[in-house]
Amino acid sequence: MAVPKRRTSRSNTRTRRARWRATPPDLVPITVSGRRHLVPRRLVRAYQRGLLPPPA
């Protein structure tokens, strides 16, 4: 694991943390029991198989 050679300033640390953003999941349209829903791509198979209830 990389170890810094010297301490970074508080302002540099805080600006780096402030710029980080989580990206929202890309939603894919699927049809479950005749209704169209937008669900995350990684959960499409679970909704199609009936493992998860359809979103409201």
FIRODREN-493742 format. One record per residue: x, y, z of N, C-alpha, C, O in turn; residue in one letter; residue number from 1. Coordinates in steps of 0.001 Angstrom, whole numbers. Layout:
X|Y|Z|X|Y|Z|X|Y|Z|X|Y|Z|A|NUM
...
This chain:
837|-1177|0|0|0|0|880|1238|0|1912|1268|671|M|1
481|2252|-744|1274|3471|-840|1188|4266|460|111|4435|1032|A|2
2342|4750|912|2405|5558|2124|2976|6913|1750|4040|6977|1134|V|3
2291|8011|2109|2815|9332|1746|4110|9646|2482|4283|9269|3641|P|4
5024|10344|1796|6302|10687|2420|6163|11850|3386|6931|11961|4341|K|5
5193|12712|3146|4987|13834|4061|3512|14146|4166|2701|13720|3343|R|6
3191|14887|5182|1797|15202|5476|1238|16196|4461|1912|17156|4088|R|7
8|15964|4019|-641|16921|3129|-1395|17946|3968|-1884|17642|5056|T|8
-1477|19144|3449|-2118|20213|4213|-3614|19959|4356|-4202|19185|3601|S|9
-4201|20611|5314|-5627|20444|5566|-6460|20956|4398|-7472|20348|4050|R|10
-6051|22062|3787|-6822|22604|2665|-6776|21680|1455|-7783|21510|768|S|11
-5607|21077|1183|-5532|20130|74|-6403|18905|330|-7066|18412|-583|N|12
-6403|18417|1553|-7200|17254|1883|-8685|17562|1744|-9442|16759|1197|T|13
-9094|18712|2234|-10518|19043|2201|-11010|19337|788|-12146|18999|456|R|14
-10182|19958|-52|-10629|20189|-1423|-10727|18874|-2185|-11628|18704|-3007|T|15
-9814|17941|-1925|-9890|16636|-2578|-11155|15904|-2163|-11826|15303|-3002|R|16
-11484|15948|-896|-12678|15260|-412|-13950|15938|-908|-14954|15269|-1153|R|17
-13916|17247|-1056|-15113|17975|-1480|-15436|17710|-2945|-16602|17780|-3336|A|18
-14445|17410|-3753|-14688|17181|-5181|-15189|15795|-5486|-15734|15562|-6564|R|19
-15017|14857|-4556|-15448|13493|-4809|-16961|13430|-4830|-17618|13964|-3937|W|20
-17517|12785|-5833|-18959|12621|-5940|-19263|11172|-6326|-18570|10578|-7152|R|21
-20279|10633|-5731|-20738|9309|-6126|-21603|9464|-7374|-22430|10373|-7449|A|22
-21416|8588|-8343|-22213|8684|-9565|-23522|7931|-9353|-23515|6823|-8817|T|23
-24642|8516|-9765|-25923|7815|-9606|-25984|6620|-10544|-25392|6653|-11622|P|24
-26688|5568|-10155|-26770|4389|-11015|-27563|4694|-12276|-28549|5431|-12236|P|25
-27126|4122|-13402|-27868|4333|-14641|-29103|3446|-14624|-29010|2241|-14389|D|26
-30267|4052|-14875|-31537|3353|-14797|-31939|2853|-16176|-31798|3557|-17176|L|27
-32443|1627|-16211|-32811|961|-17450|-34313|673|-17401|-34812|188|-16386|V|28
-35038|964|-18481|-36466|633|-18467|-36693|-865|-18672|-36139|-1466|-19593|P|29
-37508|-1453|-17809|-37901|-2852|-17969|-39417|-2944|-17794|-40042|-2052|-17221|I|30
-39986|-4015|-18287|-41427|-4236|-18158|-41655|-5433|-17249|-41230|-6548|-17553|T|31
-42334|-5192|-16128|-42655|-6250|-15175|-44170|-6290|-15034|-44791|-5303|-14641|V|32
-44751|-7419|-15354|-46197|-7644|-15295|-46976|-6533|-16005|-47966|-6018|-15486|S|33
-46507|-6180|-17196|-47215|-5219|-18030|-46999|-3756|-17692|-47580|-2889|-18345|G|34
-46182|-3455|-16692|-45904|-2061|-16322|-44433|-1763|-16529|-43579|-2623|-16314|R|35
-44142|-546|-16947|-42769|-132|-17237|-42157|491|-15992|-42753|1378|-15380|R|36
-40977|31|-15618|-40267|543|-14449|-38846|897|-14839|-38288|315|-15769|H|37
-38257|1853|-14129|-36846|2198|-14290|-36093|1625|-13099|-36348|1995|-11953|L|38
-35163|718|-13380|-34402|66|-12322|-32915|133|-12658|-32557|283|-13826|V|39
-32043|22|-11653|-30605|-21|-11934|-30252|-1230|-12794|-30862|-2293|-12682|P|40
-29263|-1046|-13646|-28891|-2087|-14609|-28501|-3392|-13926|-28817|-4471|-14429|R|41
-27824|-3307|-12796|-27352|-4526|-12143|-28461|-5316|-11479|-28236|-6459|-11080|R|42
-29677|-4736|-11343|-30780|-5440|-10708|-31839|-5911|-11691|-32875|-6429|-11274|L|43
-31602|-5742|-13000|-32600|-6093|-14006|-32960|-7573|-13923|-34140|-7923|-13947|V|44
-31965|-8437|-13828|-32229|-9877|-13802|-33028|-10270|-12559|-33893|-11143|-12634|R|45
-32751|-9641|-11427|-33471|-9967|-10197|-34945|-9583|-10316|-35813|-10322|-9852|A|46
-35239|-8435|-10932|-36629|-8034|-11123|-37326|-8959|-12116|-38486|-9317|-11912|Y|47
-36647|-9345|-13173|-37253|-10212|-14174|-37550|-11607|-13621|-38536|-12235|-14006|Q|48
-36706|-12081|-12731|-36898|-13416|-12143|-37910|-13398|-10997|-38357|-14454|-10550|R|49
-38271|-12211|-10524|-39237|-12106|-9426|-38606|-12180|-8061|-39311|-12387|-7073|G|50
-37295|-12018|-7970|-36627|-12065|-6673|-36863|-10789|-5884|-36835|-10811|-4653|L|51
-37096|-9676|-6573|-37386|-8402|-5922|-38780|-7946|-6331|-39186|-8150|-7475|L|52
-39525|-7325|-5402|-40843|-6821|-5784|-40693|-5626|-6712|-39720|-4884|-6587|P|53
-41626|-5412|-7643|-41516|-4281|-8559|-41489|-2955|-7808|-42204|-2799|-6818|P|54
-40688|-2010|-8250|-40620|-727|-7544|-41952|13|-7638|-42710|-175|-8590|P|55
-42220|831|-6670|-43489|1554|-6634|-43549|2685|-7628|-44560|3382|-7709|A|56
